Amino acid sequence: MWQTELCDDKDRKETWPDAMRWAKTFHTYMAKGNMSAFVWWAGARPCTTTGENLIQLEEALPSTYYYKVPRYYTYGQFTKYIERNARRVDVEAISSETDKFPEELLVSAYIKDDTYTIVLVNSSEKESFSTLIEIEGVEFQNMRTYTSTEYVKWKHKKINPSQSGLRAITVPKYSVVTVTGKIKNHEAE
């Protein structure tokens, strides 16, 4: 299934809280609604009263001035790094002996051949989370994270290998972190 013409045609907000509201919506479409794709109604256009666009153009066309509204970056966490034709796989959140898994942390995962992508949405405005990630039965060949917060957009970081196979990822407060890379010695199913 896929969702077409997604946008906010009622309200105009260019804030990080609006971007995070959309991150939760994108997660829900993908992880709970089992959507395989969604298309934003208007990628770039001049809008002054609605949230129909991801890129704001000046009114006069052809436009020479534009800027990306904050939801552009949370949308990109789901559209830029998940491989075309990837399939969503189940995620199991396991609480530690001392801490339960936070409700504010939403996780979805996708695999295509030897490429994996995990998207973590932290809707807590007050707390960062550290989490250990593993793909059961396989080893990571490499791992990169892309973080978007109110202050950084798609900030890239390479994660070093771990002896245990688990990788520690920090998910800043009120952010979306996409983790992607290759699986070691993976044979396509």
N, C-alpha and C positions, 0 to 999 in steps of 0.2 A: 504494500500500500504506500501511497505517497500523498502528501498534503500540498495543495497548490494555493497560491495567492494568499499567503500568510502575511499579515501586517496589523498595525493598529490604526484603524481609520477613524477613531473617535477622539484621540487625545494626542497632544504633541509634548513629549518629554525628551530632553536630551541630557539625561542624568545617568550616573552609574547605577542607582537603585532601579531605574527602568531597564537598564541593560541586564542586571541580575534577575529581574522578574522574567525577562525573556529567556535567560539561560535556563531557569527552572522550567519554563514552557517548552523549550527545545528538548530538554532532558525528558520531560513527560511524553512528548510526541514519540521520541525515539525508544525509550526504555519501557514505557508502560503502554503506549499506543501501537508499538511495533511498526512504526513508520520506517520506510527505508529511504525516504528523501522528503524534503520540503523545499519550497521555492518562495522566496520573499517577493511580495507583490511588486515593489518598485525599487530596484537597486539604487538608482541615482535619479533624482528629480528635485525640482524646487517645491518644497512643501513648507507651509507656514502654520497651518492649524492642525494637521494630522501627523501621525507617526508612520506614514506609508513608506518612507524611504530609509535606506541605510547610509546613503551619501547625500548630503544636502548640497544642491546646486544653487547658484544665484538665480534670481528670477529671469534675467535676460538670457535668452539662448542665442547663439551658442555660448555656453558658460565657460568662463576661464577660472572662476574661483569656486572651490568646493571644500567641504570638510566631511569627515566620517563621524557619524553620531555614535555614541558609546555602544549601542546595541550591535553595531557593525562588528565589534570585536568579540562579543559573546557568540554571535551568530557564526563568526569565523572559526571559533573553537570547535564547532560541530561540522563545518563545511570545508574548511581548509586542510585539515589533517587526517580526517577519516578517508581511507582509500575508496575510490569508486568500486562498486561491487563487493565491498566488505560486508560481512554479515555480523549482526550483533550477537554476542554470546552472553551467557548468564554470568552474573557477578555475585559472589558470595562475600558478604561483609561479616567478618569475624571480630567479635569484641575481644579485648585482651582480658587477662585475669583481673586487672584493676580498673579498667575503663570499658564502658559500653560504647558501641559504635555510634557516633553522633548522628542525630536525626538531620542536622543541617547539611550533612555531606551526602551529595547525590553522586552515584558512580554508574557509568555505563562503559561497555567494552566492545571492541570490534576487531575482527580478524579477516585478513585477506592473504592467502598463501602464507608467506613468512613475515608478514607485516602485521603488527598489532597497534591498536590505538585505544587508550583509556581516557575518558573525559570525567574529571572530578569538578563538581560545582559545590562551592562552600557558600551557603546562604547566610552564615552567621556574620553579623556586622561587628562582633566583638572578639571572636576567637579564631585563631589559626589552628590547623590540625596537621599532625604528622601521621602518615600511614605507611605501612609496608605493603608492597605490591608483589604479587607473584602470579605466574600463569602455571597452573597445576600441570606437572609432568614435563615441563619444558624449561629451558634456560634462556635468558635474554642474551642476545648477541650485543646489542647496544640499546641505549635509551636516551631520549631527549625530552625535555619538558618545554612547554610554551605556556606562559602565565599571562593572564590579563586581570588587572585590577583597575581601580580608578586612576592609578598613577602610572602603570606600565601596561603596554599592549603587546601581546605575543612575545614577551621576553623569553629568549631562548637560553636553555641551560643543558649542558651535557651531564648525564649522571654516570658516575663511575661504577664498574662492576662490583658485585658483592660475593664473598665466598659462600654465603648461605643460599644464594639464589634469590633472596628477598631484596628489594630495593626500597629505600626510605624516600618518601616524597613529602615535602612540606606544601600544604595547601593554605596560602595566606587567607586571612579573613576577607570575606566578601569578594571572592575571586573565582575564576575558572582556570583550571590547569589541565592541559591536554598532554598526555604522555604517549610517546610513539617510538617505534623502533623495529628492529628485526628480531626474530626468534632464531636461536642457534640450532643448527642442524635440523631444520624443519623440513618435513616432506609434505607436499601438498596432498590434501585428502581427495 
